[in-house]
């Protein structure tokens, strides 16, 4: 079957191609017939492939670009989204993922609006223009004597671009824009915070057991 690539993730090596039948097919690097075609994968590239029914989705196997040299020796330009996007899907139709953060980030607040705003502000500072695999969850927090709910917003920071010969951003600039070192530090800080909370809970449990045993062996009141 013949089709056109509608979106591609440069970091993960996954994308979607729309076949001549109008169906959207998923593909990954290991489904590409020729290894030399992989560097040329991007939006608007035409390809031939074999439709295969995968697990819960249609896939494009043995994908082969019909004109892999069409964008060679050209400086590629992209347009970024007009506003910051929060998308539930990992791939966003009509955009290439040109850069992707190494880790998923999250922020929690008493309302979704505040949590989302804090997360977006942090991602913009990292160089991202969108979040993919975006999720909103409600968690119950227990403090001394009372409990309350917080909203956790999380997602993977990415740089999205729509291929446009008159675009205002070069592909090579967008592919290396996210500050990965800063993401590592934020991720490590979150992990250390979780570990710290677990240690505190464990110590509290141990103290309760010690107090209970001491009370029991002392004969109680």
C-alpha positions in Angstrom: 0.0 0.0 0.0 1.1 3.6 -0.6 0.8 6.4 1.9 2.2 9.6 3.4 3.9 9.9 6.8 1.7 12.2 9.0 3.9 12.5 12.1 7.2 11.1 13.3 9.1 11.1 16.6 12.8 11.6 15.9 13.9 10.5 19.3 11.8 7.3 19.8 11.8 6.3 16.1 8.0 5.9 15.9 5.4 7.5 13.7 2.2 7.2 11.8 1.5 6.9 8.1 -1.8 7.5 6.4 -2.5 5.0 3.7 -4.4 5.6 0.4 -7.4 3.9 2.1 -7.6 6.7 4.6 -6.5 4.5 7.5 -3.8 5.5 9.9 -1.0 3.0 10.4 1.6 2.9 13.2 5.2 2.2 12.4 8.6 2.1 14.2 12.2 2.0 13.0 12.3 -1.8 13.1 9.4 -1.9 10.6 11.4 0.1 8.0 12.6 -2.1 5.2 15.9 -0.3 4.5 18.1 1.0 7.3 19.4 3.8 5.0 15.8 5.2 4.9 15.6 5.8 8.6 17.5 9.2 8.7 15.0 10.5 6.1 11.8 9.7 8.0 9.7 12.8 8.6 6.3 14.3 7.8 5.1 14.4 4.2 7.5 11.7 3.1 5.7 9.2 0.8 6.1 5.5 1.5 5.0 2.0 0.5 4.3 -0.6 3.1 2.5 -3.8 4.0 -0.6 -3.3 6.2 -0.6 -5.7 9.2 -3.1 -6.0 12.0 -1.2 -5.5 15.3 -2.3 -5.7 18.9 -5.2 -3.2 18.9 -3.9 -1.1 16.0 -3.0 -1.3 12.3 0.7 -1.3 11.6 2.8 -0.5 8.5 5.4 -3.2 8.1 8.2 -3.3 5.5 7.9 0.5 5.1 10.0 1.9 2.3 10.3 5.5 1.3 9.4 6.1 -2.4 11.7 9.1 -2.7 14.1 9.2 0.2 16.3 11.8 -1.4 13.6 14.4 -1.8 14.6 16.3 1.3 18.3 15.6 1.0 20.6 18.6 0.8 17.8 20.9 1.9 17.6 23.0 5.1 14.4 21.9 6.7 12.2 24.5 8.4 9.3 23.9 10.8 6.6 26.0 12.5 6.1 25.4 16.2 2.6 25.2 17.7 0.9 28.5 18.2 0.5 27.8 21.9 1.8 25.2 24.4 0.0 21.9 23.8 -0.9 19.2 26.4 -1.7 16.0 24.4 -2.9 12.7 25.8 -1.4 10.8 22.9 2.4 10.1 22.5 2.3 11.2 18.9 0.5 14.4 17.8 -1.1 14.3 14.3 0.4 16.9 12.0 3.6 17.3 13.9 7.0 15.7 14.1 8.5 15.2 17.6 12.0 16.8 17.0 13.2 16.6 20.6 12.0 14.6 23.6 12.8 14.9 27.3 14.5 11.9 28.9 12.0 11.7 31.8 8.4 12.2 32.6 7.7 15.2 34.8 4.9 16.0 37.2 3.5 18.7 39.4 0.9 18.6 42.1 -1.4 21.3 43.4 -4.8 21.7 44.9 -6.4 22.3 41.5 -5.7 21.0 38.0 -5.4 24.5 36.6 -2.6 25.3 39.1 -0.8 22.0 38.6 -0.9 22.3 34.8 0.3 25.9 34.8 3.2 25.0 37.1 4.2 22.1 34.8 3.9 24.1 31.6 6.0 26.9 33.0 8.7 24.4 34.0 8.6 22.8 30.5 8.8 26.1 28.7 11.9 26.9 30.8 13.4 23.6 29.6 12.9 24.5 26.0 9.8 22.4 25.3 6.7 23.6 23.4 4.4 20.7 24.3 3.6 17.8 26.7 2.7 14.4 25.3 1.3 11.4 27.2 -0.3 14.0 29.4 -2.2 12.7 32.4 -4.3 14.2 35.2 -4.7 12.2 38.4 -6.2 12.9 41.8 -4.4 11.6 44.9 -5.4 11.5 48.6 -2.8 13.0 50.9 -2.9 12.2 54.6 -1.5 14.7 57.1 -1.7 14.8 60.9 -5.3 14.6 61.8 -6.8 15.2 58.4 -6.7 14.2 54.7 -7.0 16.2 51.5 -6.9 15.7 47.7 -4.3 17.0 45.3 -4.3 17.0 41.5 -1.2 15.6 39.8 -0.5 16.6 36.2 2.3 14.8 34.4 3.7 14.4 30.9 6.8 14.1 28.7 8.2 17.4 27.5 8.8 17.6 23.8 9.5 20.0 20.9 6.9 19.7 18.2 7.2 21.1 14.7 5.1 21.2 11.6 7.2 20.9 8.4 6.9 24.1 6.4 9.5 25.4 3.8 8.6 29.0 5.0 8.8 28.0 8.7 10.6 30.2 11.2 12.7 27.5 12.9 15.4 25.2 11.5 15.1 21.5 12.2 18.6 21.2 13.6 17.9 23.9 16.1 14.7 22.3 17.3 16.3 18.8 17.6 18.6 19.9 20.4 16.6 22.5 22.2 15.5 20.7 25.4 17.9 21.1 28.4 18.3 17.3 29.1 20.7 18.0 32.0 18.2 20.1 33.8 15.5 17.4 33.3 17.8 14.9 34.8 18.2 17.1 37.9 14.5 17.6 38.2 13.9 13.9 37.8 16.5 13.0 40.5 15.0 15.6 42.8 11.6 14.0 42.5 13.0 10.5 43.0 14.9 11.6 46.1 11.8 13.3 47.5 9.8 10.1 47.1 12.5 8.1 48.7 12.7 10.6 51.6 8.9 10.3 52.2 9.1 6.5 52.1 11.9 6.6 54.7 9.9 8.9 57.0 6.9 6.6 56.8 9.0 3.6 57.5 10.6 5.3 60.5 7.2 6.3 61.8 5.9 2.8 61.5 8.9 1.5 63.4 8.4 4.0 66.2 4.7 3.0 66.5 5.7 -0.7 66.8 8.4 0.1 69.4 5.9 2.3 71.3 3.3 -0.4 71.2 5.7 -3.2 72.3 7.0 -1.0 75.1 3.4 -0.3 76.2 2.6 -4.0 76.1 5.6 -5.2 78.0 5.3 -2.5 80.7 1.9 -3.8 81.5 0.0 -0.9 80.1 -1.6 1.7 82.2 
